[in-house]
C-alpha cells in the first residue's frame, strides 16, 4: 500500500519539493502571526517551509497534507479508494516494531531539571502563535501518546497544547480516550506519562485520528497504512513508545489535581474557544533528530480539517454500510468544518430509507449536526451537486427531520448560548445541539423524466486533448484558423 514516499516526514517533503508543491519562504519570518498568515495563503496549493523563523535554528513546515489527493498519494492509492484503504488499515492493524537503540528521534537529548540545566521550551523550539486572539504560542500538530494505566495499551491523539511556561503546557482533552486514561491515573493521585511527538510522517498523523474503541493503539494503524510495522522507540523517562523516525519528542507528565488557564484559542469551527482551567503537562525531556524540522498546523485550515475528516468519513461509511448496504459514499464537507455536516450518497430502493440513514448517521458520532442524503447520481464531494439535489429534490415540510436537545460538539459556539438567547448556557447544557436531516433524494417512482438528471450522450468520454487544436490562432480578417 505504501509508495515509499511517506516513510518519514523528510521523504514526504522531498517528494513535495520535487513536484513543485513545497514553497521555501524567506528566512526570519516572525513566529507570531506572520508565519501562520503565510502558510494560510498557501493552504491547499503548496506546503510552506520556513528557514530560521524568528531567528530560530529549527525550521518550521506547515500544510504538507492540505489536499485530499496528497493524502491518497502518500497512501499509494487513488483518491476514490482513500476511505477503503484507511478502513482496511483500521480493521487490520500491524503491531509496531521496537528499535533497540539509535532511534532518529533521540539523536539529541535535552533533560529538564537535571545537571543545572535551565531549559525553556520557548527558546528550544520554534512554537508559533497563530491567530489574532490566541493566548500565546500553541503546539497544534503534536501527537499526544499515553498508555492506559490499567491495561498498558497506548492511545494517540492530536490535542491543542498551550506552552505557557518554560517547562509547563496546558492541554485541552475532550471526553475521549486520553482523558479517560488521565482520569484513571488521577483517581489514584498518580501522574500520567505522555509524549508529544512533533514532525511525524503523513500516514502516522492520519492514523492518530482514527475513531476506534478504547485500547486500540493508533500506531498499529499507522503500520498498516505503511504496509509494515512502524518502528518505535521507548521514551527516556517513561514506558511510552513513540515513532522512531519522528523529528521531535517532548516527554512529560500530566499532573493530577492541577489545572491552569488555557485559551482563548482559534479552533477548527473558525471561532475562538474561551479560556478555561485545563490539565497541565510538566516537561521532563525533549529529544530530537539532528537538525530537526518543526511541524505546525494552521488551525481551521485544510490540513487541520482533512486530518480530522478523512478518518471520520471512513468510520462513518463502515458504520452506515453495516445497516444500509445502499450507502455508497460519505463526505464531511469543508463548509461544515470537516466535522458537523455529512453528505451521504445512497442507492434508494424504498421510500423512508433515507430517514433511517439520517438517524443512523447521527448515531455514528455526536459531532454530526446536519446530514444530507442524496441519490447515487450525485457526487457528495462536489458541494454544488449536493446543493442542486437539495434545491430540486427536497421540500422542508416533507423531507426535513429535526431532533432537538441532542449531544453535540462543545467546540460549536452555537451550543454555548442560552436557550432564551439572553446569555451563556450553564455548563451542563453546553454542547447540547439540535440535529437536522435533509432527505434530498428523488422518489423511487415518478412520471416520465421529471426527475431524470439531464446529461449529453458522450460527455464523460470526451478527451479534450484530442478535440482542442493546441497553438492555433484565428485570422479574424477572413476568419480562418492558422496552426
N, C-alpha and C positions, 0 to 999 in steps of 0.2 A: 504493500500500500504506500510506503514511503517513497518519495522521489530522491531521497538523499540530500535535498536542498534545505531541509529544516532540522537537521540533527542537533544543531545548536544555533544560538542567535546569530553568531558571526557568519556562518554559512548562509543563512537566510538573507542577511543584509548584503552580503557579497552578491547573491543572486539578484536581489532587487537593484543593486547598483549596475550590474551587468546588463540589466534590461531597462535601464533609464527610469527606474521607479524609486530612486533614492536621491534626494536633494541634499547636498552638503551646504550648510549655512555658514555665513561668515563667522569668524572667531569672536568670542567675547559677548555674545548675546546675553542680556541680563536674565537671571533666573526668575525674577519677579515679573510676571505677566507677559513680558515680551516674548520669551521662549514659547509659551503656550499659544500666544497670538499668531506667531509664525506657523507653528505646527497646525493650528486650526485652519489657516488659509490654504495649506497644502493638503488638508484632510481628504482622503479618498483619491488623490491624484498621485502624490509621492510621499514616501516616508521622509522625515526630516532628521538630519544628523547634525548635531551642534557641537563643534570642537570648542574646547575651553569656554564653556558657558559661564558667564560671570567671573571669568578668570580662573575657573576650576580646572584642574588637570584631567578630571574624568569627563569624557564626552557624554552627551545625552542623546537618545534617539526616541522618536515618537512616530506613531502612525504606520507601523510596518505590517499590520493586519487590518487595514482600514477599508478593504473591499472584500466582498463575499467571494469573488473569483480568486483573489490571492490566497484566501484560506483554503479553498478547494485545491489550488495549485500546490500549496505546502503539504496537503494530504495526499497528493498524487491521484486525484480523481477529477472527473468533470463536475462542473458546478451543479448539474442536475442530480449527481449522485452524492452530494455533500451530506445530506441528512442520513441516508442509508449507511454511509461509511462511518459516520460518527456513532450511529446507533449500534452498528456491529461491534465497534470498539468497546462501547459501554457493556454490551452483553457478553463479550469475550475478552476480559482484561488479561494482561500479562503481568505476572509478579515481577517486581523490579529486581535488578541485579546490583548488589552492593560491591563497590570497589574497595580494596583493602587499604590503599594508600595512594597519594599523588593525585587526588581529585583536583581538577582545574579550579573549582570554586574555592579551594582552600590554599591556593598558592601564596597568598599574603594574608597574615593574621594580625588583627588589632584586638587586644583584650582590654576591656574596660575595667577600671577599678583595681588593676594589678600593676605592680612594678612602678608605682608612682605615676602611671600614665594618666594625663588629664585629656582624654579624647572627647571630641564633640562631634555628634552626627552632622551638625550643620556645616562644619568645615571638612569633615571626612568625605561626605557625599554631596553631589550637586542636586539638592532637592528643590524643585521649582515651587513657586506659589502661582497657582493657575488663574483663578477667577477673581473678579474685582473685590468681592467682599469675603473671600476665603480668609479664615483666621490663621494665616501663616502658611508655611510650606507643608505639603502633603505628599506622602508616598501613595501613588494611585495604581501602580502596576505590580505591587508586591504580592506574591503567592504566600499566604499565611498557612503554614503547615504545623499541625499539632497532633498529638496522639491521644486517643481515648484513654483517660486514666484508669478505666475499668478493664477494657479489652486490649489496649495497646495498639489498635488499628488506627491508622492515620486518616486525617481529613485535610483537603487542600481547598482553599477559597481565596478570593481576592476581596480584601476589605480596605476601606479608606483608613489611612493612618496619619494623624497629625503629629509632626515632630515638634514638640513644644518645650523640650529641654535638651540638655547636652546628651543625656542617656535615657530620656523618657519619651514615650509616644502614647497618645490616646487613640483608641481603636473603636470603630463602630462595628458591633456584632449584631446582626439581625437574628431572629429566632430560628436558627438553623444549627448545623452540627457543631461548628466551632463554639458557639455559645453553650450548647449542651455539654461539651467537654469542660468548658470553663466552670459552669455551674456545678458539675460533679466534683471538680477539684476544690472549688471554693467552699462547698458544703463540708469538706473535711479540713478547711482552713489551709489548703495547700495551693502553691502557685502552679500554673500550667506552663510547661515548657513550650515555646513556639520558635519557629524560624520564619523570617520574612525573606523570600527569595526574589531578587530583582534581576531581570535580564535572562528570563527563561526563553526557550525556543517557542515558536508559534503553536506547535501542537500540544505542548505541555500547558501553555497558557489556556488553550481551548479546553483541554481536559479538565482543568481546575473548575470549570463552570458546569460540569455535568451534574444533572439532577439525579441523585441516587439515594437509596436508603442509607441510613447511618451505618458506619463501619464498612464502607467501600472506599478504598484508597484511590484517589483520582490519579496518582502517579502510575498505577497499573493500567488505567485507561490511556494515559499518555504513551505507555509502552505499546499498547495495542495499536494506537494511531501511527506510531513509528514502525510497527511491524517487527519489533524486537524489544526485549526487556530494557527498561530505562535504567541507565547507570545512576546509582545514588551513592551518596556519602553520608556517614554518620556525623552529626554535628559535634563540635569540640566540647560543648558544655552540656549536652543532653543526648537522649536516645533518638531524637527526631532525625529522620533521613530526608535529605534534600537532593535535587537533581545535581549530579556531579559536574555537569558542564555549564551550570548557571554562572552568571557574571559576578553577582554579589549576594551574600547571605548575611542577614542580621540575626544573631541569636539572642534570645532573651526569655523573660518570664512574664506571664500575665499574673499580676499580683492579686491575691484575694482581698476582698473587702476594701478596695481602694478605687476611688473614682476621681477624675479630674476633668475640667471643662474641655470640650472639643466642639469645634464648629464656630460660626456657620461655615458651610461648605457647599459649593455648587455641584449638585448631584445630577444623575442621568435624566431626570424629568426636565432638566434645564431650569430648575429653580434651586434656591438655597434651602438647606435644612438648618434648623435652628441650633443654637448652642445648647448642649446638654452635658451632664456629667457622664463620662464614659470610663470603661475599664482601661487600665494602664499597663503598658509593657515597659519593663526596665531592661535595658540592653546590657548584655554581658560580653559580647564579642561581635566583631564584624570581620568576615573573611571575603576574599575576592580573588579573581584571576589577576595575573599580571596585566596591567593596562586595561582595566575593566570598562565596560560600557553600561551606563545607567539608562534604564527604560522608564519613561513616564507616559501615562495615558492621559490625554486631554479629556476631562470629564464631559460627558454628554455628546461627544463626537463619535464618528463611525467606529473607531477602534473599540471604544467603550461599549457602544450599542451592539456591535456584531459579536463580540466575545460573550456577551450575555444572551443574545437572542438565538444564535445557532444551536447551542446545546439544549435550550428550552424547546426550540422547534422540534428537534429530534425526539425529545422525550414526549412531547405532546402528540406528535404524529404516531408514535408507538402506542401511547395510551388510547388514542381515539380509534386506531385501526383494530385494536383488540375487540372493541364492541361494535364498531361500524366499519365493515370491510369496504364500503363505498367511499371512505375518506382517502383521497389520492395525494394531497399535499397540504402543507400549512405554511403560514408566513406571519411572523411578528413584524408589523410594519414599523418603518423608521419614524413615521409621524406619530406613532403610538409609543415612541421611545424604546422600541425593541422589547417591551415588556407587557404593555397594557392592552394593545389592540391586536387581535388574532384574526387572520383570514383563513378560511378552510375551503379547499376545493373538494367537492363532493359529487359522486355519481348517484343521483336521486332516483329511486325506484318507486317510492310510495310517498304520498302526502304525509306530512307530520314528521318525517325523518329528520329534516334539518333542525327542528326544535330539540329533538333528543341529542343531536350532535352539539348544539349550543350548550345544553345543560352538562353534557359530558366534558366539554372544554372548560367550563367554569370549575369543574372538579379537578382538573389536571394541575392547576396552580392558582393560588389565591391572588397573585398579581393580576391575572386576567380580568379586565374591566369591560371589554367590549369584544364580542365575537360576531363576525360576518361570515355567513355560509353562502358560497356561490357554486354555480354549476361547473361541470368539467370542461366547458368551453371557455373558462375564464382563467387567466394567468394570475395567481394570487401574489406573484412577485411584482406585478405591474399595478400600482395604485390607481392608474387611470381606468384600467379594465374593471377593477373592483368597484370604483365609483360608478362606472357605467352600469354595472349589474344592479347596484343599489338604486340608481336613477330610473331604471326601466323594469325591474322585476320585484320591487319592494313597495309595499304600502304600509304606512305606520299603524293604521288601525287594525290591520290584519296580520302583519308579519313581524311585529315588534314584541320582544319579551323584555320586561324589566323586573329585576329581582332586588328589592331594597334590603339594606341592613346586613350585607354580607361582609366577610373579612376581605380586605383589600391590602394594598401596599401602604405601609406607614410613610413611605417617601413620596406618595402622591399628595401634593399640598391641598388638593380639594377635599381630602378626607379629614383635615385638621380643623375645618371651620365648623362652628356650632350649628346645630340643626335649625336654630332660629335665625341664623345669618348675622347675629349680633356679637359674635365673639368666637374664641377658640374653643373647640370641643374639649371636654375633660379627657385626661389621658386614657381612660378605659374605653373611650369611644373613638379615639384617633385611629385611623386605619380602617374604619367602617365605611364601606363603599357600596354604591348601587351598581348592579351589573346590567348590561344591556346586550341583547342578542338581536341580530338582524337576519331574517331569512330572505336572502336576495336570490333565491332560486326560482326558476320558471315552473309553471305547473307541469305535472307529469303528462297530462293530456291537454292539448289545445287545438283550436281550429286552424287549419291552413298553415300559413307560415308566420303567424302573428308573433311567435317567439323564436323564430329561426334566425340565427345570427347571420348578418349579411357578410358574404365573402365573394371574392372574384376567383373563378377557377384558375389554378396555376400560380396564384400569388405567392405561395410559400416556396415554390420551386424555382422562382426567378433567380438567376445568377447575374447580378448587376455588372460584374466584370466582363461578362460575355455580351452584355447589351449596350454598355456605355463605351463610346469611342474616346479613349484617353488621348489627350493632347490635341483634340480637334478644335478648330476655330471657325467662326462663321463670317463670311464676307457679306456684310449687310447691304452692300450696293446692289448685288444681284442675288442675295440670299442663297449662297452656296456654301457648302462645308468643305474646308480645307483640312487635310490630315497631315 
